[in-house]
Amino acid sequence: MKRRVAHSAFGAVAVVCATLAAYHTVRLVRSERINSAIASAQSTGLDADIPEAQFARALALVRAGKSDAALNIYKSLARGSRTDIRHAALYNTGNLYMRNAGGNDAGAGFESLPLVELAKQAYRDVLREQPGDWDARYNLERACWLAPEMEYGGDEADAPTKEQRATSAVQGEAINLP
């Protein structure tokens, strides 16, 4: 009886180990496929089946200064089903809009305002999916600093007076994020 239990336990452990080995083999093959697609995407074309390769291609395009093509790739990745890639694509889209808004000369303030608004929307989309993303929060704060939101959307005559506005009772200074 002990022998049968020992052999059954050994067989169960062997099946679990074989299953784990097969699982890790599949993951290794997939990782090698992704790595080769990324390498080929950076050198030649774009493998549309692998989102990681598209993401790497978009990063290469940004580094090459081709932001419009990179934005198209990021937008297509943001519509995808993988949440990790979608999150990173939305975040990078906001960063790219902010970089393009900051790249304009000092006299083009009104031309960069729509880009800042698009960046704020991208950061809000990221925060809607992952509210704890501090990088997106910080970048949204900086974008709101560049293009502040309107506090009151009504007419100037209907706006609350200084006495009617709520004031904070917290003492001290405003704490900025790092």
C-alpha positions, 0 to 999 in steps of 0.5 A: 500500500505504501509503495502504491501511494509513493508511486502515485505521488511520484507520478503526480509530481512528474506530471506537474513538472512536465506541465510546468516545463511545457508552459515555460517552453511555450513562453520561451518560444513566444519570447524569442518570436517577440525578440526577433520581431522587434529586431526585424521591426527596427531594421526593416518593416513592421510585424503587425501581429506582435504589439511589442514589435509595433511598440518598438517601431514607434519608439524608433520612429520617435527617436528618429524624429518621425512623430506623426508615424509614431503617433499613428502606431501608438493610436492603433496600439491604444485601440488594442486589447492588451491592457499593458501595451494600451496603457504604455501607448496612451502614456507615450502618446501624451508624452509625444503631444507634450514634446511636440507642444514644447518644441514649438517656438515661444511665439506659437503659444496658441498653436501648442494649446491643442497639443497640450489638451490632447496630452491631457486627454491621453493622460486622463485615459491612462489614469482612468485605466490605472488610477495609481500611475504616478508618472501619468498624474505628474505629467497631467499636473504639468500639462494642467499647469501649462493649460489650466482648466476653467474653474467656472464654465458660466458667464462672468456675471454669474461667476461666484465672488471671492467671498462665495468661493470655498477656501482651503483651511490647510496650512502650509505650502502646496506639495509638488510631486517629484 
